[in-house]
Amino acid sequence: MRLWPPNISWFRIRWSLSLPATFILFFVVAGAPFPFGSTNDLSIAFWCLCLGVAVIVAPTRDLRAPHLWLLAGIGVIVAAYAFVLHEQLSDHPWIAPFQPIWKQAADLLGVPIAPSASIVKNEAFFALGAPLANILAIVLGITVGANRDRARRLLWVIAISGALYALYGVLSFLIEPTMILWRDKTAYLGSVTGTFINRNTAAAYFGSCAVIWMLLILEDVRRRLPERHIEWKRLSLDVRTIPPKEILPQLGCLLVCLMAMFMTTSRAGVGLSLLAMIVSFTLFLRKDLPPRTGIWISLGSGLAVALGLLQLLGGRVSSRFDSQGLVDEGRIEAWKSTLRIIGDNPWFGTGMGTFQWAFPPYRSPNISIRGVWDAAHSTPLELASEVGIPMALLVALGWAIMLLVLARGVFGRRRDAIIPLAAVATATLSLLHSCLDFTLQVPGYSIPFFALFGAGLAQSFRTKEGRAMAEAGATRRRGDGHPTTADAAPSRVPQLHKSV
């Protein structure tokens, strides 16, 4: 007995079930950078609500054993976060020691004060929003991105929305540089920040989008070339055969992202973005490069092009490198002060979200008295100071495993390798930049790219179809010792060329 009309196929049913979660994910990924980088609590709560609903209705049919292991690993990190949160919020923590500041305050005031493992009571609960949004984003990226078509659409959504934000940033800087959306711009008046408040976060965002656009262009151009291995002597002739109208829009988007990135004048953001582009370019074309010397030629040529772009479009960035170096002295002193906080609170930290209150007693006298340090400008150090060394090491282990899985996808997959490559390039960029700043602490950046990390992880494993084709090809080769037609090289005709 049929339970549905005969004209409804399984494909349509699966698509209808996955549509709400996919649409919500795309909406959040495209919208998260808009409200000033989503740094306020209301925006974070809204995105958590959207992502939570999407996780509930997310499709699970495409999940396989490796994906479940990834989700189990994320579950371990969530459980550890929950334990630390309990210790910092509870009036009777299980093993965490009370902060001595509460006894000192009670002695000074002469009244009893209930102690806590956090230096600011209940602050850990309000600081939970951004990490929760990131966890939901990567979980949804894995479940939705387990399907290759949805993973590719996610890549395009991030790229297109990033180009639109970059275009807005450049135009708003040229037309009205003293405004961010509908608010007055009070800092970085000489730099493009797009919809972000901080220029360094904006540089990392535009640079990450530029990496994605470059990979999309390379994939499109490579697919149109007739040879299985590029003949570099004929490359210019082959490229000329590509219709300009089919490649110019992508090149325009890449140029806009690069222009916005350079106009942020962020040293680390621009430098690391260019490095990510050079390395990802080389990895994408590694099989087409000449043996032995090809990798080094590609890296050297990429470095030369990056330096040329830096002089052509990033004159102000170069001048900041010349006058201030790579890192400000104030940040180095702040890192030393943060290390002292970690030394005094090694196990459970001072409490999630409490850095701005924990830092003043440890503030180095070598730091200027101007301003308030509400961030350590190093996410790993700030994380360790707030939740303790064990939790920070567990998060670091999670990042290491994620990068290894993505690298496995880059070198192991033959089809759709661009997805894990884009993920590992942007993950490395954001991680390195967060060691010098707080990029991953801004939800407007972290939510879209944690979703991309999840999709890259999901696509780092061979699909059922690809595994079946490989096994069938191996069986045929064992039968007669020679490859069959199905095992032969992909067609050299551009229209039929497809990677397996």
C-alpha positions as CSV (number, residue, x, y, z in Angstrom):
1,M,0.0,0.0,0.0
2,R,1.4,3.4,-1.0
3,L,1.6,6.1,1.7
4,W,2.2,8.9,-0.8
5,P,1.0,9.8,-4.3
6,P,2.8,7.8,-7.0
7,N,4.2,11.0,-8.7
8,I,6.2,11.9,-5.6
9,S,9.7,10.4,-5.7
10,W,12.1,9.7,-2.9
11,F,14.3,12.5,-4.1
12,R,11.5,15.0,-3.8
13,I,10.6,13.8,-0.3
14,R,14.3,14.0,0.8
15,W,14.6,17.5,-0.6
16,S,11.5,18.7,1.1
17,L,12.7,17.3,4.4
18,S,16.1,18.9,4.1
19,L,14.9,22.3,2.7
20,P,14.1,24.0,6.0
21,A,17.4,23.3,7.6
22,T,19.3,24.1,4.4
23,F,17.5,27.4,4.0
24,I,18.0,28.4,7.6
25,L,21.7,27.6,7.4
26,F,22.1,29.7,4.2
27,F,20.2,32.5,5.8
28,V,22.3,32.5,8.9
29,V,25.6,32.2,7.0
30,A,24.7,35.1,4.8
31,G,23.1,37.3,7.5
32,A,25.5,36.8,10.4
33,P,28.0,39.5,9.3
34,F,25.3,42.1,8.7
35,P,24.3,43.5,12.2
36,F,27.7,44.9,13.0
37,G,29.4,41.5,13.1
38,S,26.6,40.1,15.4
39,T,28.6,41.0,18.5
40,N,25.6,42.0,20.7
41,D,23.7,39.6,22.8
42,L,20.4,40.0,20.9
43,S,21.9,39.1,17.5
44,I,23.7,36.1,19.0
45,A,20.5,34.8,20.7
46,F,18.7,35.1,17.4
47,W,21.3,33.2,15.5
48,C,21.4,30.5,18.2
49,L,17.6,30.1,17.9
50,C,17.7,29.8,14.1
51,L,20.6,27.3,14.2
52,G,19.0,25.3,17.0
53,V,15.8,24.9,15.0
54,A,17.8,24.0,11.9
55,V,19.7,21.3,13.9
56,I,16.4,19.8,15.1
57,V,15.0,19.4,11.6
58,A,18.4,18.8,9.9
59,P,18.5,15.8,7.4
60,T,20.4,12.8,8.6
61,R,20.0,10.4,5.7
62,D,23.4,11.3,4.2
63,L,25.3,10.8,7.4
64,R,27.7,7.9,7.5
65,A,29.9,6.4,10.2
66,P,32.8,8.9,9.9
67,H,30.3,11.8,10.2
68,L,28.9,10.2,13.4
69,W,32.4,9.9,14.9
70,L,32.9,13.7,14.2
71,L,29.6,14.5,15.9
72,A,30.6,12.3,18.8
73,G,33.9,14.2,19.2
74,I,32.0,17.5,19.2
75,G,29.7,16.0,21.8
76,V,32.7,15.3,24.0
77,I,33.7,19.0,23.8
78,V,30.1,20.1,24.5
79,A,30.1,17.8,27.6
80,A,33.4,19.3,28.8
81,Y,32.0,22.9,28.3
82,A,28.9,21.9,30.3
83,F,31.1,20.6,33.2
84,V,33.2,23.8,33.2
85,L,30.0,25.9,33.0
86,H,28.5,24.0,36.0
87,E,31.6,24.6,38.1
88,Q,31.7,28.3,37.3
89,L,27.9,28.9,37.8
90,S,27.2,26.6,40.8
91,D,27.2,27.8,44.4
92,H,28.5,24.3,45.3
93,P,31.0,23.3,42.5
94,W,32.1,19.7,42.6
95,I,35.9,20.2,42.3
96,A,36.6,23.8,41.3
97,P,38.1,26.0,44.0
98,F,36.4,29.3,44.9
99,Q,38.0,32.5,43.7
100,P,39.7,34.2,46.7
101,I,38.3,37.6,45.6
102,W,35.0,36.7,47.2
103,K,36.5,36.2,50.6
104,Q,38.5,39.4,50.3
105,A,35.3,41.3,49.4
106,A,33.4,39.8,52.3
107,D,36.2,40.8,54.7
108,L,36.3,44.3,53.4
109,L,32.5,44.8,53.5
110,G,32.0,43.0,56.7
111,V,29.1,41.0,55.3
112,P,28.9,37.4,54.2
113,I,29.1,36.9,50.4
114,A,28.4,33.6,48.7
115,P,31.7,32.5,46.9
116,S,32.0,31.4,43.3
117,A,34.5,29.7,41.1
118,S,34.1,32.7,38.7
119,I,35.2,36.2,39.5
120,V,31.9,37.5,38.1
121,K,28.8,35.6,39.1
122,N,26.6,34.3,36.3
123,E,28.8,35.9,33.6
124,A,29.6,32.5,32.2
125,F,25.9,32.0,31.3
126,F,25.8,35.2,29.3
127,A,29.1,34.4,27.6
128,L,27.8,31.1,26.4
129,G,26.1,32.5,23.3
130,A,29.0,32.8,20.9
131,P,30.5,29.3,21.6
132,L,27.1,27.8,21.4
133,A,26.4,29.4,18.0
134,N,29.8,28.1,16.7
135,I,29.0,24.5,17.9
136,L,25.6,24.6,16.3
137,A,27.0,26.0,13.1
138,I,29.6,23.2,12.7
139,V,27.1,20.5,13.6
140,L,24.7,21.9,11.0
141,G,27.5,22.2,8.5
142,I,28.3,18.5,8.9
143,T,24.7,17.3,8.7
144,V,23.7,19.6,5.8
145,G,27.1,19.4,4.1
146,A,27.1,15.6,4.0
147,N,25.3,16.1,0.7
148,R,27.8,17.3,-1.9
149,D,25.3,19.6,-3.7
150,R,24.3,21.3,-0.5
151,A,27.9,21.7,0.5
152,R,28.7,23.3,-2.8
153,R,25.7,25.7,-2.4
154,L,27.0,26.7,1.0
155,L,30.4,27.5,-0.5
156,W,28.7,29.8,-3.1
157,V,26.5,31.4,-0.4
158,I,29.5,32.4,1.6
159,A,31.4,33.6,-1.5
160,I,28.5,35.7,-2.9
161,S,27.5,37.2,0.4
162,G,31.1,38.0,1.2
163,A,31.5,39.8,-2.2
164,L,28.3,41.8,-1.5
165,Y,29.6,42.9,2.0
166,A,33.0,43.8,0.4
167,L,31.2,45.9,-2.3
168,Y,29.2,47.7,0.4
169,G,32.4,48.3,2.5
170,V,34.2,49.9,-0.5
171,L,31.3,52.0,-1.6
172,S,30.4,53.1,2.0
173,F,34.1,54.1,2.5
174,L,34.1,56.2,-0.7
175,I,30.7,57.8,-0.1
176,E,30.3,58.1,3.7
177,P,33.4,56.8,5.6
178,T,32.0,58.0,9.0
179,M,29.1,55.6,9.0
180,I,28.7,51.8,9.5
181,L,25.2,51.0,8.3
182,W,23.0,53.4,10.2
183,R,25.4,54.1,13.1
184,D,28.3,56.6,13.4
185,K,31.7,55.1,12.9
186,T,33.9,56.0,15.9
187,A,37.0,54.0,15.1
188,Y,39.1,53.1,12.1
189,L,37.8,56.0,10.1
190,G,40.6,55.6,7.6
191,S,39.9,51.9,7.0
192,V,37.3,49.8,5.4
193,T,35.4,47.7,7.9
194,G,32.3,46.7,5.9
195,T,29.6,45.8,8.4
196,F,32.2,44.9,11.1
197,I,33.4,47.2,13.9
198,N,37.0,46.0,13.8
199,R,39.1,46.3,10.7
200,N,41.2,43.2,11.6
201,T,38.1,41.0,11.6
202,A,36.9,42.6,8.4
203,A,40.3,41.8,6.7
204,A,40.1,38.2,7.8
205,Y,36.5,37.9,6.5
206,F,37.2,39.5,3.1
207,G,40.5,37.5,2.8
208,S,38.7,34.3,3.5
209,C,36.0,35.1,0.9
210,A,38.8,35.9,-1.6
211,V,40.3,32.5,-1.0
212,I,37.0,30.9,-1.8
213,W,36.5,32.9,-4.9
214,M,40.0,32.1,-6.1
215,L,39.4,28.4,-5.6
216,L,36.0,28.5,-7.4
217,I,37.7,30.3,-10.4
218,L,40.6,27.8,-10.5
219,E,38.1,24.9,-10.5
220,D,36.1,26.4,-13.3
221,V,39.1,27.2,-15.4
222,R,40.7,23.8,-14.8
223,R,37.5,22.0,-15.8
224,R,37.5,23.8,-19.1
225,L,41.1,22.9,-20.0
226,P,41.2,20.0,-22.5
227,E,44.3,18.3,-21.1
228,R,44.4,16.0,-18.1
229,H,47.7,17.6,-17.1
230,I,48.1,21.2,-17.9
231,E,50.6,22.0,-20.7
232,W,52.0,25.3,-19.4
233,K,53.3,26.3,-22.8
234,R,49.7,26.3,-24.2
235,L,48.0,27.6,-21.1
236,S,47.5,31.1,-22.3
237,L,45.9,29.8,-25.5
238,D,43.6,27.5,-23.7
239,V,42.5,30.2,-21.3
240,R,41.7,32.5,-24.2
241,T,39.1,30.0,-25.4
242,I,37.0,30.5,-22.3
243,P,34.1,32.9,-23.0
244,P,34.8,36.1,-21.0
245,K,31.2,36.4,-19.9
246,E,31.5,33.1,-18.0
247,I,34.5,34.0,-16.0
248,L,34.5,37.8,-15.6
249,P,31.8,37.9,-12.9
250,Q,33.8,35.6,-10.7
251,L,37.0,37.6,-11.3
252,G,35.1,40.8,-10.5
253,C,34.0,39.3,-7.2
254,L,37.5,38.2,-6.4
255,L,38.8,41.7,-7.2
256,V,36.2,43.4,-5.0
257,C,37.1,41.1,-2.0
258,L,40.8,41.8,-2.5
259,M,40.2,45.5,-2.8
260,A,38.2,45.6,0.4
261,M,40.8,43.4,2.2
262,F,43.6,45.8,1.3
263,M,41.6,48.8,2.2
264,T,41.2,47.5,5.8
265,T,44.9,48.2,6.3
266,S,45.1,45.3,8.6
267,R,48.7,43.9,8.7
268,A,48.0,40.4,10.0
269,G,44.7,40.1,8.1
270,V,46.2,41.0,4.8
271,G,49.4,39.0,5.2
272,L,47.7,35.8,6.4
273,S,45.1,36.0,3.7
274,L,47.7,36.3,1.0
275,L,49.6,33.4,2.5
276,A,46.4,31.3,2.5
277,M,45.8,32.1,-1.2
278,I,49.3,31.2,-2.2
279,V,49.2,27.8,-0.3
280,S,45.7,26.9,-1.5
281,F,46.6,27.8,-5.1
282,T,49.6,25.5,-4.9
283,L,47.6,22.7,-3.3
284,F,44.8,22.9,-5.9
285,L,47.2,22.6,-8.8
286,R,49.8,20.3,-7.2
287,K,49.1,17.4,-9.6
288,D,49.5,19.7,-12.6
289,L,52.8,21.2,-11.5
290,P,56.2,19.9,-12.8
291,P,57.7,17.3,-10.4
292,R,60.3,18.3,-7.8
293,T,60.5,22.0,-8.6
294,G,56.9,22.7,-9.4
295,I,55.8,23.3,-5.8
296,W,58.6,25.7,-5.1
297,I,58.1,27.6,-8.4
298,S,54.4,28.0,-7.6
299,L,55.1,29.2,-4.0
300,G,57.8,31.6,-5.2
301,S,55.6,32.9,-8.0
302,G,52.7,33.3,-5.6
303,L,54.9,35.2,-3.2
304,A,56.0,37.5,-6.0
305,V,52.4,38.2,-7.0
306,A,51.4,38.8,-3.4
307,L,54.2,41.3,-2.9
308,G,53.2,43.0,-6.2
309,L,49.6,43.3,-5.0
310,L,50.8,44.5,-1.6
311,Q,52.6,47.4,-3.3
312,L,49.9,48.1,-5.9
313,L,46.8,47.9,-3.7
314,G,48.2,47.8,-0.1
315,G,50.5,50.8,0.1
316,R,49.1,51.7,3.6
317,V,49.5,48.2,4.8
318,S,53.1,48.2,3.7
319,S,53.7,51.5,5.5
320,R,52.2,50.0,8.7
321,F,54.5,47.0,8.4
322,D,57.5,49.4,8.0
323,S,56.5,51.6,11.0
324,Q,55.0,49.2,13.4
325,G,56.3,45.7,12.4
326,L,54.0,42.7,12.5
327,V,52.8,43.0,16.2
328,D,52.4,46.0,18.4
329,E,54.4,46.0,21.6
330,G,51.3,46.6,23.7
331,R,49.9,43.2,22.5
332,I,53.0,41.4,23.5
333,E,52.8,42.9,27.0
334,A,49.1,42.0,27.1
335,W,49.9,38.4,26.3
336,K,52.5,38.3,29.1
337,S,49.8,39.6,31.5
338,T,47.4,37.0,30.3
339,L,49.9,34.3,30.9
340,R,50.1,35.4,34.5
341,I,46.3,35.1,34.8
342,I,46.6,31.6,33.5
343,G,49.3,30.8,36.0
344,D,47.2,31.9,38.9
345,N,44.0,30.1,37.6
346,P,45.3,27.0,35.7
347,W,42.4,24.6,36.2
348,F,39.1,26.4,35.7
349,G,40.2,29.9,34.8
350,T,38.5,33.1,36.0
351,G,35.2,32.4,34.4
352,M,33.8,32.5,30.9
353,G,33.5,36.1,29.6
354,T,35.4,37.6,32.6
355,F,38.6,38.7,30.9
356,Q,37.9,42.4,31.0
357,W,37.5,42.2,34.8
358,A,40.4,39.8,35.4
359,F,42.9,41.7,33.3
360,P,43.3,45.0,35.3
361,P,45.2,43.6,38.3
362,Y,47.6,41.9,35.9
363,R,48.0,44.8,33.5
364,S,51.6,45.4,32.7
365,P,52.9,48.9,33.4
366,N,54.5,48.9,30.0
367,I,51.0,49.1,28.4
368,S,49.6,52.5,27.6
369,I,47.0,53.7,30.2
370,R,44.7,54.6,27.3
371,G,41.7,52.4,26.7
372,V,40.2,49.3,28.3
373,W,41.5,45.8,27.4
374,D,38.3,43.8,27.0
375,A,40.1,41.1,24.9
376,A,43.5,39.5,25.1
377,H,44.0,39.8,21.3
378,S,44.9,36.1,21.3
379,T,41.9,33.8,21.4
380,P,43.8,30.7,22.7
381,L,45.3,32.7,25.6
382,E,42.0,34.3,26.5
383,L,40.3,30.9,26.3
384,A,42.8,29.4,28.7
385,S,42.5,32.3,31.1
386,E,38.7,32.0,31.2
387,V,38.1,28.2,31.3
388,G,41.4,26.8,32.4
389,I,44.3,24.9,30.7
390,P,42.6,21.4,30.5
391,M,39.5,22.8,28.6
392,A,41.8,24.9,26.3
393,L,43.9,21.8,25.5
394,L,40.8,19.8,24.7
395,V,39.6,22.6,22.3
396,A,43.1,22.7,20.8
397,L,43.0,18.9,20.3
398,G,39.6,19.3,18.5
399,W,41.2,21.9,16.2
400,A,44.1,19.6,15.4
401,I,41.8,16.7,14.6
402,M,39.7,18.9,12.4
403,L,42.7,20.2,10.4
404,L,44.0,16.6,10.0
405,V,40.6,15.4,8.7
406,L,40.4,18.3,6.3
407,A,44.0,17.7,5.1
408,R,43.0,14.0,4.5
409,G,40.1,15.3,2.4
410,V,42.3,17.6,0.4
411,F,44.9,14.9,-0.5
412,G,42.5,11.9,-0.5
413,R,39.5,13.1,-2.5
414,R,39.5,13.4,-6.3
415,R,36.0,14.9,-6.6
416,D,34.9,18.0,-4.7
417,A,38.3,18.4,-3.1
418,I,37.7,22.2,-3.4
419,I,35.3,22.0,-0.4
420,P,37.8,20.6,2.2
421,L,40.5,22.7,0.6
422,A,38.5,25.9,1.1
423,A,37.7,24.8,4.7
424,V,41.2,24.0,5.7
425,A,42.6,27.2,4.1
426,T,40.1,29.5,5.9
427,A,40.4,27.4,9.1
428,T,44.2,27.9,9.1
429,L,43.8,31.6,8.3
430,S,41.3,32.2,11.1
431,L,43.2,30.2,13.6
432,L,46.5,32.0,12.9
433,H,44.8,35.3,12.9
434,S,43.0,34.6,16.2
435,C,46.4,34.0,17.8
436,L,47.1,37.6,17.1
437,D,43.6,39.0,17.5
438,F,40.1,37.9,18.3
439,T,38.6,37.0,14.9
440,L,37.0,33.7,16.0
441,Q,35.3,35.6,18.9
442,V,33.2,37.7,16.5
443,P,30.1,35.7,15.6
444,G,29.7,37.5,12.3
445,Y,32.9,35.8,11.1
446,S,32.9,32.6,13.1
447,I,29.3,31.4,12.4
448,P,29.7,31.3,8.5
449,F,33.1,29.7,8.6
450,F,32.3,27.2,11.3
451,A,29.5,26.1,9.0
452,L,32.0,25.8,6.2
453,F,34.4,23.9,8.4
454,G,31.6,21.4,9.1
455,A,30.8,21.0,5.4
456,G,34.5,20.5,4.7
457,L,34.7,17.8,7.3
458,A,31.6,16.1,5.9
459,Q,33.1,16.2,2.4
460,S,36.6,14.9,3.5
461,F,35.4,11.3,3.2
462,R,34.8,9.4,0.0
463,T,31.2,9.1,-0.9
464,K,29.4,5.8,-1.4
465,E,29.4,6.3,-5.2
466,G,33.1,7.1,-5.3
467,R,34.0,4.1,-3.2
468,A,31.9,1.8,-5.3
469,M,33.5,3.1,-8.5
470,A,37.0,2.6,-7.1
471,E,36.2,-0.9,-5.9
472,A,34.7,-1.8,-9.3
473,G,37.7,-0.4,-11.1
474,A,40.1,-2.4,-8.9
475,T,38.1,-5.6,-9.5
476,R,38.2,-5.1,-13.3
477,R,41.9,-4.5,-13.2
478,R,42.5,-7.7,-11.2
479,G,40.5,-9.6,-13.8
480,D,42.7,-9.1,-16.8
481,G,45.6,-6.9,-15.5
482,H,44.6,-4.0,-17.8
483,P,42.4,-1.0,-17.0
484,T,39.0,-1.0,-18.7
485,T,37.3,1.9,-20.4
486,A,35.7,2.9,-17.1
487,D,39.2,3.2,-15.6
488,A,40.7,5.3,-18.3
489,A,41.6,8.9,-17.9
490,P,38.7,11.5,-17.9
491,S,37.7,12.8,-21.3
492,R,39.8,15.5,-22.8
493,V,36.8,17.2,-24.3
494,P,36.0,20.3,-22.1
495,Q,32.3,19.7,-22.0
496,L,32.6,16.1,-20.8
497,H,35.5,16.6,-18.4
498,K,34.6,15.6,-14.8
499,S,36.7,14.6,-11.9
500,V,35.8,11.3,-10.1
